[in-house]
Amino acid sequence: MYREDYARTGYLVLPPDGSARARSVNLQTVLPLLVLVPLSLLPGLMGEAKLYFIAALLLGAGFVFCAAQFALRRSNSAARRLLAASIIYLPTLFVLMLLARV
């Protein structure tokens, strides 16, 4: 969302080339989620917190959906939805852990 601002200041966040930048953004978006979501399901799999597991699965699916939409569309609106999903995901997951006493 802020690549023009970063470019004006000379701060290189992503590769300047278009196709390399697209690959880099997609990898940095999707790969961590492919690790984070299964890890967030482990407490539900290891214990008897079925409600936690179901809620974490739904939250993770929503987060991955937003990331996939961003990776496919790469628009500012998709980036904002992904940012909102990331802000909602982790605190909600922590609250669920507390409620389930995982």
Backbone as ProteinMPNN parsed JSONL, in Angstrom:
{"seq_chain_A": "MYREDYARTGYLVLPPDGSARARSVNLQTVLPLLVLVPLSLLPGLMGEAKLYFIAALLLGAGFVFCAAQFALRRSNSAARRLLAASIIYLPTLFVLMLLARV", "coords_chain_A": {"N_chain_A": [[0.813, -1.19, 0.0], [2.022, 1.184, 0.597], [4.138, 1.568, -1.128], [4.934, 3.614, -2.908], [5.493, 5.752, -1.195], [7.63, 4.668, 0.25], [9.447, 4.342, -1.864], [9.94, 7.001, -2.603], [11.454, 7.891, -0.449], [13.655, 6.362, -0.691], [13.847, 3.98, 0.572], [14.217, 0.661, 0.337], [12.025, -1.849, 0.202], [10.954, -3.984, -1.161], [11.923, -5.957, -4.053], [12.826, -3.993, -6.919], [11.979, -4.712, -9.48], [9.1, -5.679, -11.36], [7.983, -8.402, -11.711], [9.582, -9.92, -9.997], [9.052, -8.596, -7.648], [6.323, -9.156, -7.323], [6.388, -11.95, -6.928], [7.896, -12.026, -4.561], [6.241, -10.613, -2.745], [3.975, -12.268, -2.748], [5.066, -14.676, -1.715], [5.945, -13.788, 0.808], [3.55, -13.249, 1.94], [1.867, -15.566, 1.823], [3.358, -17.923, 2.583], [4.187, -17.692, 5.415], [1.64, -17.865, 6.572], [0.87, -20.429, 5.907], [2.316, -21.854, 7.679], [1.676, -20.721, 10.159], [-1.156, -21.072, 10.557], [-1.637, -23.977, 10.704], [-0.055, -24.421, 13.016], [-1.472, -22.983, 14.911], [-3.62, -24.598, 15.247], [-2.729, -26.778, 16.655], [-2.933, -26.768, 19.594], [-5.67, -27.362, 19.926], [-5.803, -29.857, 18.757], [-4.204, -31.388, 20.399], [-5.343, -31.31, 22.892], [-8.482, -31.293, 24.624], [-9.99, -29.283, 23.627], [-12.313, -28.631, 21.81], [-14.025, -26.631, 20.894], [-12.266, -24.487, 20.721], [-10.592, -25.462, 18.679], [-12.338, -25.581, 16.448], [-13.07, -22.875, 16.198], [-10.521, -21.722, 15.8], [-9.864, -22.941, 13.421], [-11.792, -21.845, 11.681], [-11.146, -19.105, 11.892], [-8.512, -19.2, 10.892], [-9.015, -20.125, 8.292], [-10.412, -17.949, 7.25], [-8.4, -16.005, 7.381], [-6.458, -17.083, 5.661], [-7.963, -17.062, 3.327], [-8.249, -14.276, 2.895], [-5.553, -13.672, 2.472], [-5.06, -15.149, 0.142], [-6.773, -13.854, -1.629], [-5.513, -11.374, -1.692], [-3.029, -12.126, -2.785], [-3.821, -12.916, -5.309], [-5.186, -10.68, -6.403], [-3.854, -8.335, -5.593], [-4.471, -5.637, -4.839], [-5.115, -2.382, -3.38], [-7.392, -2.438, -1.774], [-7.657, -5.173, -1.231], [-5.298, -5.527, 0.167], [-5.799, -3.969, 2.418], [-7.941, -5.403, 3.542], [-6.584, -7.761, 4.167], [-4.784, -6.774, 6.062], [-6.618, -5.974, 8.052], [-7.666, -8.503, 8.66], [-5.41, -9.709, 9.754], [-5.092, -8.191, 12.043], [-7.352, -8.849, 13.446], [-7.158, -11.631, 13.69], [-4.98, -12.681, 15.432], [-5.333, -11.508, 18.14], [-7.951, -12.472, 18.636], [-7.544, -15.208, 18.524], [-5.871, -15.523, 20.765], [-7.645, -14.794, 22.818], [-9.497, -16.846, 22.548], [-7.86, -18.979, 23.305], [-7.47, -18.379, 25.995], [-10.101, -18.576, 26.95], [-10.627, -21.246, 26.411], [-8.725, -22.325, 27.932], [-6.264, -23.37, 27.064]], "CA_chain_A": [[0.0, 0.0, 0.0], [2.834, 2.389, 0.76], [5.376, 1.41, -1.891], [5.351, 4.911, -3.468], [6.1, 6.509, -0.102], [8.946, 4.076, 0.503], [10.309, 4.624, -3.015], [10.362, 8.418, -2.541], [12.478, 8.075, 0.579], [14.803, 5.523, -1.011], [13.808, 2.791, 1.432], [13.911, -0.492, -0.507], [11.347, -2.894, 0.95], [10.774, -5.092, -2.087], [12.71, -5.801, -5.279], [12.238, -2.973, -7.792], [11.417, -5.349, -10.675], [7.69, -6.021, -11.185], [7.681, -9.82, -11.513], [10.279, -10.352, -8.779], [8.312, -8.003, -6.532], [5.081, -9.915, -7.167], [6.731, -13.234, -6.307], [8.334, -11.768, -3.193], [5.064, -10.257, -1.945], [3.145, -13.468, -2.598], [5.737, -15.598, -0.802], [5.942, -13.214, 2.151], [2.176, -13.241, 2.426], [1.238, -16.882, 1.929], [4.169, -18.936, 3.277], [4.043, -17.676, 6.878], [0.304, -18.327, 6.95], [0.827, -21.88, 5.77], [2.925, -22.389, 8.897], [0.964, -20.183, 11.319], [-2.496, -21.641, 10.754], [-1.561, -25.321, 11.303], [0.464, -24.333, 14.38], [-2.529, -22.5, 15.798], [-4.567, -25.692, 15.461], [-2.126, -27.81, 17.498], [-3.516, -26.903, 20.939], [-6.961, -28.028, 19.823], [-5.577, -31.26, 18.408], [-3.52, -32.075, 21.486], [-6.186, -31.354, 24.087], [-9.895, -31.553, 24.394], [-10.586, -27.975, 23.363], [-12.926, -28.751, 20.49], [-14.536, -25.324, 20.496], [-11.093, -23.725, 20.29], [-10.136, -25.983, 17.396], [-13.269, -25.159, 15.4], [-12.936, -21.425, 16.033], [-9.205, -21.455, 15.213], [-9.938, -23.388, 12.037], [-12.555, -20.834, 10.944], [-10.319, -17.893, 11.828], [-7.407, -19.472, 9.973], [-9.543, -20.196, 6.928], [-10.68, -16.57, 6.843], [-7.118, -15.324, 7.199], [-5.861, -17.619, 4.432], [-8.78, -16.558, 2.223], [-7.846, -12.877, 2.651], [-4.206, -13.694, 1.897], [-5.167, -15.634, -1.237], [-7.368, -12.764, -2.403], [-4.462, -10.38, -1.892], [-2.022, -12.67, -3.698], [-4.385, -12.963, -6.656], [-5.608, -9.364, -6.9], [-2.822, -7.358, -5.225], [-5.02, -4.287, -4.864], [-5.08, -1.732, -2.07], [-8.519, -2.903, -0.963], [-7.313, -6.523, -0.764], [-4.249, -5.356, 1.175], [-6.452, -3.471, 3.639], [-8.686, -6.529, 4.124], [-5.599, -8.659, 4.764], [-4.311, -6.114, 7.281], [-7.692, -6.098, 9.04], [-7.729, -9.913, 9.065], [-4.271, -9.994, 10.629], [-5.337, -7.522, 13.318], [-8.425, -9.6, 14.114], [-6.8, -13.038, 13.872], [-4.151, -13.036, 16.584], [-5.995, -11.267, 19.43], [-9.093, -13.378, 18.794], [-6.979, -16.521, 18.829], [-5.414, -15.498, 22.17], [-8.842, -14.817, 23.669], [-10.014, -18.221, 22.487], [-6.981, -19.816, 24.114], [-7.772, -18.106, 27.395], [-11.416, -19.125, 27.263], [-10.539, -22.72, 26.373], [-7.65, -22.691, 28.88], [-5.333, -24.235, 26.334]], "C_chain_A": [[0.864, 1.264, 0.0], [4.115, 2.36, -0.055], [5.863, 2.723, -2.497], [6.034, 5.765, -2.405], [7.499, 5.985, 0.2], [9.917, 4.393, -0.634], [10.809, 6.067, -2.987], [11.464, 8.641, -1.525], [13.723, 7.239, 0.313], [14.886, 4.267, -0.163], [13.334, 1.612, 0.6], [13.33, -1.612, 0.35], [11.238, -4.163, 0.118], [11.673, -4.905, -3.299], [12.035, -4.797, -6.214], [11.561, -3.55, -9.03], [9.996, -5.837, -10.399], [7.424, -7.485, -10.908], [8.375, -10.364, -10.26], [9.561, -9.81, -7.547], [7.032, -8.79, -6.272], [5.343, -11.257, -6.494], [7.098, -13.05, -4.849], [7.152, -11.46, -2.282], [4.196, -11.486, -1.712], [3.772, -14.459, -1.624], [5.695, -15.084, 0.631], [4.553, -13.171, 2.755], [1.687, -14.651, 2.734], [2.059, -17.875, 2.751], [4.072, -18.864, 4.796], [2.67, -18.156, 7.352], [0.18, -19.837, 6.864], [1.503, -22.585, 6.946], [2.106, -21.975, 10.123], [-0.366, -20.877, 11.58], [-2.426, -23.071, 11.299], [-1.014, -25.305, 12.735], [-0.601, -23.86, 15.361], [-3.567, -23.58, 16.083], [-4.034, -26.757, 16.416], [-2.723, -27.889, 18.901], [-4.874, -27.612, 20.926], [-6.83, -29.508, 19.499], [-4.998, -32.052, 19.572], [-4.385, -32.206, 22.735], [-7.617, -31.69, 23.727], [-10.65, -30.253, 24.156], [-11.184, -27.971, 21.96], [-13.453, -27.42, 19.986], [-13.393, -24.423, 20.019], [-10.665, -24.162, 18.896], [-11.027, -25.499, 16.258], [-13.136, -23.667, 15.132], [-11.6, -21.064, 15.385], [-9.178, -21.86, 13.745], [-10.687, -22.363, 11.182], [-11.779, -19.529, 10.806], [-9.182, -18.062, 10.824], [-7.866, -19.514, 8.529], [-9.846, -18.797, 6.401], [-9.408, -15.801, 6.551], [-6.453, -15.781, 5.903], [-6.645, -17.14, 3.209], [-8.396, -15.118, 1.883], [-6.456, -12.809, 2.023], [-4.239, -14.151, 0.446], [-5.767, -14.557, -2.134], [-6.334, -11.683, -2.685], [-3.434, -10.869, -2.9], [-2.53, -12.687, -5.136], [-4.672, -11.574, -7.228], [-4.563, -8.273, -6.707], [-3.313, -5.915, -5.404], [-4.931, -3.687, -3.464], [-6.223, -2.205, -1.191], [-8.255, -4.311, -0.427], [-6.234, -6.45, 0.314], [-4.843, -4.866, 2.49], [-7.266, -4.573, 4.324], [-7.732, -7.516, 4.8], [-5.046, -8.067, 6.055], [-5.357, -6.23, 8.382], [-7.797, -7.533, 9.547], [-6.588, -10.245, 10.015], [-4.456, -9.359, 12.003], [-6.402, -8.271, 14.117], [-7.958, -10.988, 14.529], [-6.092, -13.319, 15.197], [-4.806, -12.714, 17.926], [-7.186, -12.199, 19.678], [-8.617, -14.781, 19.147], [-6.513, -16.587, 20.281], [-6.597, -15.519, 23.127], [-9.438, -16.216, 23.696], [-9.167, -19.171, 23.33], [-7.264, -19.623, 25.598], [-9.114, -18.722, 27.796], [-11.409, -20.653, 27.299], [-9.514, -23.243, 27.364], [-6.701, -23.697, 28.279], [-3.949, -24.031, 26.894]], "O_chain_A": [[0.463, 2.294, -0.543], [5.078, 3.049, 0.282], [7.071, 2.94, -2.598], [7.036, 6.424, -2.682], [8.437, 6.762, 0.384], [11.088, 4.682, -0.385], [11.967, 6.33, -3.309], [12.324, 9.5, -1.726], [14.731, 7.383, 1.004], [15.898, 3.566, -0.187], [12.171, 1.565, 0.199], [14.044, -2.246, 1.127], [11.407, -5.272, 0.625], [12.142, -3.794, -3.546], [10.808, -4.753, -6.292], [10.652, -2.925, -9.576], [9.72, -6.353, -9.316], [6.706, -7.801, -9.959], [7.802, -11.185, -9.545], [9.475, -10.488, -6.523], [6.696, -9.06, -5.119], [4.606, -11.658, -5.593], [6.667, -13.823, -3.993], [7.068, -11.986, -1.172], [3.733, -11.716, -0.594], [3.068, -15.025, -0.788], [5.44, -15.849, 1.561], [4.41, -13.066, 3.973], [1.146, -14.892, 3.813], [1.484, -18.61, 3.554], [3.888, -19.905, 5.428], [2.554, -18.778, 8.407], [-0.533, -20.454, 7.655], [1.281, -23.774, 7.175], [1.871, -22.786, 11.019], [-0.662, -21.231, 12.721], [-3.105, -23.363, 12.283], [-1.458, -26.088, 13.575], [-0.624, -24.292, 16.513], [-4.312, -23.483, 17.058], [-4.811, -27.559, 16.935], [-3.002, -28.993, 19.367], [-5.178, -28.382, 21.838], [-7.655, -30.317, 19.921], [-5.269, -33.244, 19.715], [-4.18, -33.111, 23.544], [-7.912, -32.279, 22.687], [-11.838, -30.159, 24.464], [-10.624, -27.377, 21.037], [-13.347, -27.11, 18.799], [-13.534, -23.691, 19.04], [-10.406, -23.325, 18.031], [-10.53, -25.058, 15.222], [-13.093, -23.24, 13.978], [-11.55, -20.196, 14.514], [-8.544, -21.199, 12.923], [-10.253, -22.05, 10.074], [-11.755, -18.922, 9.735], [-8.924, -17.177, 10.009], [-7.187, -18.998, 7.642], [-9.569, -18.494, 5.24], [-9.342, -15.035, 5.589], [-5.945, -14.961, 5.137], [-6.053, -16.846, 2.171], [-8.236, -14.78, 0.71], [-6.21, -11.983, 1.144], [-3.524, -13.602, -0.393], [-5.322, -14.368, -3.266], [-6.284, -11.138, -3.788], [-3.012, -10.113, -3.775], [-1.756, -12.493, -6.073], [-4.427, -11.325, -8.409], [-4.406, -7.395, -7.555], [-2.653, -5.092, -6.036], [-4.7, -4.399, -2.487], [-6.047, -2.359, 0.018], [-8.598, -4.606, 0.718], [-6.256, -7.228, 1.268], [-4.427, -5.308, 3.561], [-7.277, -4.663, 5.552], [-8.031, -8.042, 5.871], [-4.859, -8.787, 7.036], [-5.023, -6.549, 9.523], [-7.997, -7.753, 10.742], [-6.781, -10.986, 10.98], [-4.029, -9.92, 13.012], [-6.34, -8.311, 15.346], [-8.321, -11.47, 15.602], [-6.575, -14.122, 15.996], [-4.834, -13.586, 18.794], [-7.399, -12.656, 20.801], [-9.224, -15.458, 19.977], [-6.733, -17.593, 20.956], [-6.546, -16.201, 24.15], [-9.837, -16.708, 24.752], [-9.699, -20.063, 23.991], [-7.294, -20.586, 26.364], [-9.234, -19.32, 28.865], [-12.097, -21.271, 28.112], [-9.434, -24.446, 27.612], [-6.375, -24.721, 28.879], [-2.997, -24.66, 26.43]]}, "name": "protein", "num_of_chains": 1, "seq": "MYREDYARTGYLVLPPDGSARARSVNLQTVLPLLVLVPLSLLPGLMGEAKLYFIAALLLGAGFVFCAAQFALRRSNSAARRLLAASIIYLPTLFVLMLLARV"}
